[in-house]
């Protein structure tokens, strides 16, 4: 198993903030909009450095998306930031009509995604946002795994022409992606060569998948591991190649089974190369209040549950 070193736990929302600050200093076309959550979404450094390019929209997310679309039509590159529950759910109509249908160059920065939002509980722990966003034509969906990758993804999103949904989280998580690694939208990262089973992971579950692969290696199970940071467009070639090599696939994500990475991969494989699959995801339910690590364990989203899914599919 290839070694990955955690250089220290950092929250991915701060990776977004760092990427946005870099863009603010290097690209005068980048503007930022926020719905009364500047500090939480880590847009405060950009707002302080570039007040003429920052727009505080208040608790009016639908208006924020409309403003972002207008700024994009005017030639700017707007990043509209708020909690993922509001960024995807509350303003779905505006995203559909003013961003995706109109193909405006809007970047939606969705923080506090998934169950790791923790103590705020079910009303804020959106677990269906990837499904909502990937169903929209023209939308790119990115779910990076750590601080460094989120920073790089933010910079890459600004260079992409068209709508982007960028998903990131609240808690500190292991930061192991090399700082200099180039982020390429739509291209998976092959984290480990293996022959017995493919693990395909995204977001916070990538580090858990790495830990699972280490556990499984000690038990003689060889894991081919992919980090799918871009859920749409999906890296068809990488997934099909790995599935053909191992003949078994386990998908792991901090999202509902419905509509997420697993279903995207299953659809691809059903059409082009059917293989047995297992899904590590949330099973048709809402979240609850708790510490992020406790919730990940309770909802079966950790290394132990990924390992169990692999053993199940190998023994099937």
KATACOR-V146401 format. One record per backbone hydrogen bond with DSSP energy under -0.5 kcal/mol. CO is the residue of the C=O (numbers start at 1). NH is the residue of the N-H. Records with the same first field share a line. If there is no record, write none. Layout:
CO->NH + NH
This chain:
4->6
5->7
8->175
10->173
11->14 + 15
12->16
13->17
14->18
15->19
16->20
17->21
18->22
19->23
20->24
21->25
22->26
23->27
27->30
29->77
31->79
32->55
33->81
34->36 + 57 + 58
37->41
38->43 + 44
39->42
43->47
44->48
45->49
46->50
50->53
51->54
53->32
55->34 + 57
58->60
60->64
61->65
62->66
63->67
64->68
65->69
66->70
67->71
68->72
69->73
70->74
71->76
72->75
76->78
77->31
78->80 + 107
79->33 + 81
80->109
81->35
82->111
83->86 + 87
84->88 + 89
85->89 + 90
86->91
89->92
91->95
92->96
93->97
94->98 + 99
95->99 + 100
96->101
97->102
99->104
100->103
104->106
106->108 + 164
107->80 + 109
108->110 + 166
109->82 + 111
110->168
111->84
114->117
115->118
117->120
118->121
121->124 + 125
124->126
126->114
127->256
128->132
129->133
130->134
131->135
133->136
136->139
140->142 + 165
141->231 + 232
142->167
143->203
146->150
147->151
148->152
149->153
150->154
151->155
152->156
153->157
154->158
155->159
156->160
160->162
163->140
164->108 + 166
165->142 + 167
166->110
167->144
168->113
169->13
171->12
173->10
174->176
175->7
178->181
182->184
183->185
184->187
186->188
188->190
189->191 + 227
192->225
197->199 + 224
198->200 + 250
199->201 + 226
200->252
201->228
202->205
203->206
204->208
205->209
206->210
207->211
208->212
209->213
210->214
211->215
212->216
213->217
214->218
215->219
216->219 + 221
217->220
220->222
221->223
222->196 + 197
223->225
224->199
225->191 + 192
226->201 + 228
227->189 + 229
229->143 + 231
232->141
234->236
235->239
236->240
237->241
238->242
239->243
240->244
241->245
242->246
243->247
247->276
248->198
249->278
250->200
251->280
252->202
253->255
255->282
257->260
260->264
261->265
262->266
263->267
264->268
265->269
266->270
267->271
268->272
269->273
276->249
278->251
279->281
280->253
282->257 + 284
291->295
292->296
293->297
294->298
295->299
296->301
297->300
302->306
303->307
304->308
305->309
306->310
307->311
308->312
309->313
310->314
311->315
312->316
